[in-house]
């Protein structure tokens, strides 16, 4: 302490004044510093920088009191400004970071997690008008799982994205009715169910309690009136006061001010429990004024409920059902799901944590394989690259080894098939090795799809939806390896092929010799557009219908469920059917049967349905006062396209007859401009087929929809068995070919092509 010098006051040439302790001519210890502009700091110093406890006051009245470190607001502290705004909580390098509470000058409040000065994580935002949101935030906007309660008593519990309701959720009205469904950018989009006031759904109470609401009913319902706008989130923005970020890099820095704005109400796709990450308690003022509804619930099984479907906020379909029927349907779903879960699967060997272990193992293996093969100089594929010796093998002990890292899974052996072939296929489809590895092996990991495949296969999606991983049977692995040389040549020759894109083939072997095989494929539905319908089409009628009581938002429908025929531009249709014919010829040459056309349909709101506009003049700024809202074909402009997902980056831009045989893009106003390729972003009109089921209470409100189609040929690993030809020979002579489930490859290809040509994409000329 002998080197500490106490000075009553020291003036600097620039007009600043300091009084307090010094060490080696620098402020150190307790002291007070006054800048020439009037800013004053009083508190602890260390080697010339504000460090420790202190208080700083700016000339305009703003004040901070709390922790400092190295000249920065760092630690815990309270910042206030004369306009009435204040923040009390954690700071890092002059920015709100951590847990804190802020009151804005308009008396809105936010309490929760902050990241670099914006809301990030779990938190509660209360508007001065009485609306309250509790849930997850990202980049200052409501994103993830969250609950929004309006002052009028309405409540939404579900997913948000960028400040909008987006994804699945439940909207409960103040009168007790509620709607369970999906939203896109704050509009109802997709299928859902409306329960009028007095109805009760058995799954609501558990979910609502998990979000911290005491009334046990924080699920939102849908509007009783079809045209009401009360269900929409308010469009007010969260207004915040300026001066939130202070730039004090050292003792001679003045304060800076930053405007901080929060966002609109939104939706989200990251499902999480706000109560898990941040304690959210609902005040007594937020208790529903209908809290005694439970005592007067109507349990009449004849109560009507409404199964509805919306497109961008427009009701297109409604089915009226009795509450008892819907309850029975729910029970059937539960029974069905249990049976599916019991079905033997190749992953049963992993016991309770099989999904976690499988995902971790395949990520470790893929990271190793890609890292090993990528440095090898690019070269043409050789015949030996398809052989039995073209394998990468490695043992991954849990403790790690000279070549592998330690991990938290179980010991396993890894085998990678034909690594050079699949490396070239990834290059062919313009997939960067680093991006591929991050998609498959990044921190966000993989996620398992809700239901296993028909054969017991398990499906996973990469976190960015670009890739699908499917477990294979041994027979399917053999078929793929057998056809791989010809598949490689076919894909190389036909860059517009609709056949499944394969990017990797692997196997995991556990102690005891038990094996899991899987293939990595491109996800043809990797798009920012919501895919409203999924169809698996084989051109057959036997067993090709879905029980209506088992259909939900994610169900893949079959041939007899297809209620539309799709009318396309003449050249687009010709290009599509020609490529399907070429792909079927290839599969026929490989003796493959039982493949399908997986068809995804994005429907546009019916209010947009008129004749499809084409031509750049349809969107000329000088002639059109109101921008169009429906799909428009325009001349191809590669420099202004929306970002194209990796699996769709290969293939020619298509030409349209309606634009004079020119290359075209698809413009979806309010969404983006997309490259039109075979099987990707293909515009069409869906015409509803006449309905023959008079007993069905479902009402289709529109006959024609503008649609965007995504498609590809899948399930190409079923090789034709000669024995089956003998078993079904008599059927092929006596029965309608559409009713034969197994046929020889040539007949299967013809039936498949004819079905698509005449039924799905009919010729209008």
N, C-alpha and C positions, 0 to 999 in steps of 0.2 A: 504494500500500500504506500510505500515511501515515494513511488514515482507518480502517484496521483496528485494532481495540483488543482486546487480549488480557486476559481476566478469569479469575481463578482460579475464581470461582464467583459465581453470581447467583441469588438466591431470588426467586420470584414470589409474589404474595399468595395464590394458590390452592394453594401448597405445592409446585409444580414447581421443579426446580433445573437450572440450565444452567451449564456451565463450558466455556470455549473462546473462539473468535474472534467478535468482534462487528463489525458495520458499520451505522452509523446506528441503533443500539439494537436491531438484529436479528441473530440468529445468522448468521454468514457465514464460511465456511472450515471448519476442523476444530473439532469440539466434541462434547460429551457432554450429553444431555438426559435427565433422570429425571422422569417424571410422578409425581404424588402417589399413584397406584395401584400404583406399583412398576415400570411399563414403562420400559425403558431403551433409548435409541438412542445409538450412537456412530459418528461418521463425518462425511461432508461435508455442508455447509450452503450454501445460496445464498438470500440475502434472506429469511431466516426460515423456509425450507422445506428439508426433507431432499432434497438433490440431489447425486448422485454415488455414490460407494461408501460402504457403511455396513453396520451390523449392529443389529438391533432384537431385544430379548428381552422377552417378556411374563411377567407374574407367575406364570402356570401352567406356564412352562417352554417354551412355543413360541418358536421362533427363526427369524429370516430374516436371511440374509447375501447381499448382492449389490447390484444397482443400484437407485437411487431417482431420482425426478424429480418436482419440485413437491409433495413430501410423500407421493407414492404409491410403492408397489412397482412399478417400471417399468424393464424391461430384462431382464437375466438374473440369476437368483438362486436360492438354495436355501432352502426353508421346511421346518422339521422340528417335530414335536410329540413330547412324551415318550412317547405311546402307541406310537410306532414308525413312524408315517406320515411320509413326507417327499416333497417335490416339488422337482425341480431342472430348471429350464428357463426359458422366456420368460414375462414378465409384462407386463400392460398395465393401468394404473390399478387396482392391487391384485388383479387377477384373472389366473389362468393363461391365457395367450393366445400361441399360437405353438407351437413344438416343445418338448416337455418330457417328462420321465419322472417317474412317481409310484409310490411304493410305499405301499400302504394298511396299516393296522394289522393286518389279517388276512393280510398278506404277498402279497396280489394285487398285480400290477404292471401299469401301462399306460405305454407309450412311443409317442409319436406327436404328432399335431397336436391343439391345443386351441383353442377359441373361446369367449371369455367364460366361462371356468371349466368348460366341459364338453368331452367328446371330440367333435371335429368334424374331418373329413378322414380321412386314413389313419393307422392306428396298430395297435399290437399289444397285446392284453390277455392276460395269463397269470394264470389262477386258481391259488391255492396248491395245489389238488388235482391240478394237472397239465394241465387243459384249456387250450387256447390258441386265440385268434382273431387273425387278421391280415387287415386289410381296411379298409373305409370305415366311418365313423361319422357320425351326424348327430344333433345335440341330445342327445348323451350316449348314444345307442343305436346298435347295429349296423345300418347302413343302406347299401346299395349292394353292390358286389362284395366278397366276403370268403371266407376259408377258416377253418373251425372244425375243430380236431382235438381229439378226446377222448382221455383218458388210456388208454382201452381199445383205442386204435388206429383207431377209426372216424374218418372225415373227411368233411366237407361242403365243397364248393367251388361257390359260386353266389351268388345274390342274396338280400339281407336287407332287411327293413323294420321299423323300430321294435323291433328286438331279436328278430325272428322270421325264420325262413326264409320267403321270400316271392318267388316268381318261379321262373325256371329254375335248375337246379343239378344237381350230381352228388353222390351219397352213396356213399362207398366203405367197405365193411366191413373189419374187421381181417383177415378170412379171405380177402380178395381179391375177393369179389363186389362188384358195384356197381349202383346204380340211377340212371338219367338221366331226369329228369322235371321237374315243376313242383310248387311248394308254395304254400299260402295259409295265412298265420298259423300257421306251423310244422307244418301237416298236408299230406300229399301230396294234391294237388288237380289233376286233369287227367291227361293221357296221359304215359306214360313207358315205359322199357324196363329190365328187370332182367336182369343178366348174372351167372350163378352164379360161384362161385370157380373160377378157372382160365380164364375167358373173358377176352378182351382186345378193347378197342375202339380202332381206329386213331387216333381224334381226341383221346385223353386226354393223351398225353405233352406235346404242344405247349402245351395250355392249362395244365397243371399247372406247367410250367417258367415260364410267364409270371407266376405268382404267387409265385415265389421258393422253391419247395420242391425240395429236392435229390433226393428219392427218385423224382421223375418220375411219381408216381401219386397226386397229391392230388385225386382225384375220389372222391366217396362212392358207395357202393352201397346198394341197398335190402335190407331184411331178408329172409332166406330164409323165415322164418315169416310168414304173412299177418297174424297178430295180434300180432307182437312189437312192443314199444315202444322197442327199443334205438335205433331211428333217430331218435327225438325229441330235440330239443335239451334239455339239462338245464334245469330250471326254477329253478335257483338264481339269486339276484340278485347283482350285484357290490357287496359291502358296502364302503363307504368311510368313512374317519374324518371327524369334523367339523373345523371350523376351517380352511376353505380360502380364504375370502374375507376380506380384512382391510380395514377402512374407516378409513384414515388420510387425512383430507382436508387436514390441516395439522399443525403441531407440537403442538397441544393436543388432538388426537383420540385416543381410546383404540382398542384393537383390537376388531373384531367377529369373530364366528365364524359360518361358514355350513356347513350339512351338505351334502355332495355325494354324490349317489347315481348310480351307473351303472345300466345296464339289463339286462334279460333278453336271451337270445340271440334274434336275429330274422332277417327276410328283407328284401330290397330290390329296387327296380326300376331303380336307376341303375347301368348296367353300366360298370365302370371297372376299371383294372388297378392294384391296390394297389402293385405293384412300381414303377409309373411315378411315383407321387407320394411314396412313402416307402420307403426301402430296408429290405426285410424279409428277414432271414436266419434260416433255420430252424436251431436248435441241434441238436447231434448227438443230444440226448435225444429229439428229436421224430422222428427217423428211424423209418420204419415197421419193425416187427419182421418184416415180410414182404418186406424189401428184396430178398431173393433169389428172390422169386416169379417174376421174369422168366425165370430159368433153367429154370423148371419149368412155364411156361405151356402150357396145353392148346390145341393148334391144330387139334383134330379138328373138321372142318366139320359133323359131326353133333351137336356140342354144342348143347343146347337153350337158347334165350333166351326171355324172357317179356315180351310187349308187354302192358302193363297200363293200366288207367284207374282213378283214384280220385276220389271225391267227399268232400271234407272228411275225409280220412283213411280212408275206407271203400272197399275194393276192389269195383268193380262189374263189371269186364270184364277178361278175360284171354285172350290168344291165344298159343299155344305155337308157336314157330318154330325152325328150325334156324339155326345161326350162319351157314352159307353163304348161306341165303336172305336174311338181314338184311344181310350184306355186299354181296350183289348189289343189294339195295334201295338201300343207301347210294350205290353207284356210279351207279345209275340217277338218283338225286336230283341228283348232281353233274353228270351229263350234261344232265339236264333244265334245271338252273339256268343252265348255260353257254349253252344254246340260247336260253333266254329273254333272257339278257343281250345276245346278239348281235342279237336282233330290233330292227329299225329303230324308233327312237323320236324323238319331236319334240325330245328333249333332246340328241340326238347332237351338235347344233351347239355345245354347251358343252364338248365334248372331255372331258379328264380331270376338270376341276373343274365340270362342268355342274351337278351338284346344289347345290354351294355357291353358285355364281353365281345360279342361279335363285332359291334361297331368299332370298339377300340382296336381289336385285332386287325380288322381290314384297313383301318386308318394307318396303323403302324406298318403293315405290309405294303400298302400303296405308296406311302412316303418313302419307304426303302427302295421299292422298285423304280419309281419315277426318278429318284435321286441317282440311282445306279445307271439307268439307261440313257438319261438325258445328255450326259457329257459325251456319249459315244457319237462320233461324227455321223451326220446323215448320209444314208446310202440307199440304193434301191433294195427292195426286198428280194431275198434269194429263196430258192426252193428249200434250203436247209432251215430257214427261219420258221417254216411250218412243221418241221419234224419233231420227233419225240424228244430230241436233245435240246430243243429250243425252250429251255425253262430256266427260271431263276429260283433257286431254293435257298431258304435261310431258316435257322432255328432262333426263336425269340424267347429265351428264358426270362422269367419275371425279374430276375436280378440284373439283367443286361449281360452283354458280352463284349468282346473286342469289336464286333461289328454292329451290335444292336443296343439301343438305349434301354435302361430299366423302365418298367411299366407296371401298371396296377391291374392288369388282366391276368389270365392264367397262361402257363407255358404253352406255346404252340409252334407248329412247323408251318412255314409259308411256302406256297408254290405259285409262281407267276407263269402263265402259259403264253408262248409266242410273244415275248416282250417287244421285239423289234417290229413285228407286224402291227401290233396295237399302237406302238409309238408312231408309226407312219400313218396309221388311220387317224390318230388324233391330229397329226400335222395336216393331213388331207382335209380335215374338217376345221382347220384353223384354230385349234385349241392350243393356247400357250401352256407350256408345261407347268410354269409357276402358278398360273391361274387355276389349272386343273387340280394341282395339289392343294391349293388354298380352298377350293370348293369342296374337295373331298375330305381334307385333313385339317381344316382350320379349327380355331378355338370353338366356333359355334357348332361344329360337329354335324352329325347326321340325325335325321329323325325318322322314326318308323311310321309307316302308313297305318291307318286305323285297323284295317282288316287284312288278313293274309289272303293269298291267292287261292284259287279253287283247289289246286293240288297240294296246298300246304306250304307253298313258297312264301317267303317273307320279303316285303318290299321296303326299301328305304329311299329317302330323298336327301340330296345334299342341301345344305342350309340355304343356298341361293336358288334352289329349284331347278338347276341346270341338268342334274344327273339323277338317274334312277338306278338303284342297285337291287338286283333280284337274286335270291338263292336258286340254285339249279339242282335238278336230279342228275345222277350220273349219266343216264341215257341222253339227257339234253346236252350235257357237256361234250359227250362223244359226237353228237350230231353237229354241234358248232365247230368243233375241231376238224371234223371231216369236210365240212363245207367251206371252211375258212379260206382256202386258196381261191376258190371260185367266187366267194363273197367279196374278197379283196379286189379281184379283177372287175367284178360287176360294179362295185362302188366307185372304183377308179374311173371306169368308162362312163358311168351315168351319175353325174354329180347331183342330179335332181331326184335320185332314187327316193322312194317312200319307205323302203325297207328299214327296219330298226337299225339305228347307228350304234355299233358296239365299240367301246373304248378300252375295255380291259376284261381279262378272264383270269380268275384267281381261285385258290383253294387253301383252306385252313385245315390242318390236321392236329387233333388234340391227343393227349396221352390216352393210350388204349386203341388208337388207330381210327377213331371216329372222325369223319370228314364233313366239311361244309364247303360247298362250291358256290361261287357267285359271279355274276357278270355285271359290268358297268355299262349303262346305256344312256343315250341322250333322252331328255324329257321333252317330248314334242309339245307339251302344254306349258312350256316355260314362256310365259307371256304376262304382261301387265294387265291384259284384258281378263275379265272373269269368264270362265268357261261354264256356261249355264247347263249344257247337256253333254253327257258322255255316252257314246254308243260303241258297242263291240259288234261289228257286222261280219257275218260269215256267208250270207246268201243261203241260209238254211232256215227251215221253219220248225224243226224238231227240237224241242226244249229251248226255243229261242224267244221266250217271253219271261217277263219279271212280274212277280206278285206285287200288285199295286200297294198292298199294305206294308210291303218291305222296302218301298222306294223312299229314299231320303235325298238330301242335297248332294251326297257323294256317290250315289248309286250309278254304276255303269249299266246302261240299258242295252237291250238286245234287238235283233232284227224285227220281231213282231211288235216291239214297243215304238218303233220309228213312226212318228205321226206326221212327218214332213217329207216332201220331195224338194230338192234344191235346184233352183234355176240359176245358171251361171252364164257369164259372158261366153260367147261362142268359142273364142280362141283359148280362154282359160280352161273350159271344159275339155276341148280336144287335147290340150297338153296334159291335163290330169289323167284322162282315160288312157292316153298313149303310154304314159309312164307306168300306170298300174298294169297295163298289158305286158310291158317289158319285164316288170318285177315279177309278175306271175309266171312268165316264161322261165325266168331264172329259177324260181322256187320249184317249178315243175321239173326242171332238169336235175334238181337235187333231190327229187322224190319227197318233197315237203308237202304236207296237207294240214288242214285244220287251222290255217292262219286266219287272221281277221284284219279288217280295216278299223282301226281305232279312230273314231271321229269325235272331235270336240267342237261344240257350237257356241259361239258368243252371239247372243241376241241383242239387237238394239231396240230401244224403246219404241213402241208402236206409233207414237206421235211423229216419229221420223219417217214413217213408211209411206213413201210415194215412189214414183219411178226413180230408179237409181240415176243420180246426176253424174255426168261425166264431162271431162274437159276442163281445162284451166279457166275457161270463161265462167264456170260455175262458181268460182271463188275470187273473181277479180275484184279488187278493192274499190275500184271506181264505180262499179255498177251495182254492187250488192250492199245495201245498207245494213242488213242483219246477217251475220255469219250463219252458214248452214249448220245444222246440228246432226245430220245423218251422213252415212258413209259416202265418200266421193272418190272416184277414180281420177287421178291426175297424172300428168306426165312425170316420169321418173326423174328425181333430183337427188342423187346420192349424198350430196353434201348437207342436206337438211333433214335427213331421216332420223327418227328416234333410234336410240341405241338398240342394236340387234343382239339378242342373247346368243351365247357361244354355239349351242347346238344347231342354230338356224343360220349360221354365218356362211354356209356353203350352198351353192345353187344359183341358177340363172334368175335374173329378174324377168318376170313374165310379161308377155305382150297381150294387149286387149283389143278385140275387134271393135269395140265401141269407141276407141280412141285412134282408129286408123292404123291398127297393127303396130302401135308404139309401146315401148316399155312403160309400165305404170307403177305408181305408188298408191297406197290406200290412205286417204285422209279421213281420220275420225276426229271431227272438231271437238275440242275440249279434252282430247286424250293424246293424240300424236299423229305422226305421219309414218307409215310403215311400208317396208319393202314387201312386195307381193311375190311369193315363191310357191313352188309346188308343195302343197301341204301346210303352208304357213301364211297366215293373213290373207286367205282367199275370200273375196267378197262374193256374196250370193244372196238370193232371196229364198226364204223358206216358205213354202205354200202348204198349209195344213191339209191333210187328207180327210175325206169324209169320215165321220165317226159312225160306227155301226153298233156300239154298245149303248142302247137307249136307256138302260138301267143306271148308267153312270151319272152321278150327280155333278160331276166336274163340268164347269162351263168355260170354254175357250172364248175369250172376248174378241180376238182378232184372228184373221185368216192368213195374213201375210206379214212376215217380219224380214227386215234387213238383218243379215247375219255375217259373221266372219268365221271361216272354217279353219280348223287345224286337224291334220290327219296323218296317219302313217300305218304301215303294215306291220303287225306285231305277231307274236306267238309263232315264230318261224322255225322252231326247234322240234317240231313233231314230224318224225320221219314216217313215211308210209310203210306199213307192215304187210307183206304179201299175204299172210294168213287172213288179214281182215278183208282182202279182196275176195277170197273164197267165201267167207262168211256172209258177205253182203252182195254177192253176185246175183242171187235170186231177187233181192230187193230192187236192184238196178233195172231189172226187166219188168217188174210188176208195179212199181210205185212211182209216184211223182219224184223226180230227182231232187226237188227242194226238200223232200222229207227223208232223205237218206243222210245219216249222220257221218258215215265214213265212206269215202269214194276214192278211186285212184287219182293220182295227182293231176292227170290231164283233164278228167271230168270235173275235179274240184276247181281247177283254175278257170274252166269255162263257166261253170255255175257261178263262181265268185264274180267274174267279169260281167256276165249277163245281168246279175242282180244289181250291180252298181250302175251299169249302163242304162237299164230300163226302169229301175225302181228308185234309186237314190239320186242319180243325176240324169234325169231323162232329157232327151233331145226335144227342143221346142220348135225346130224348123219344120 
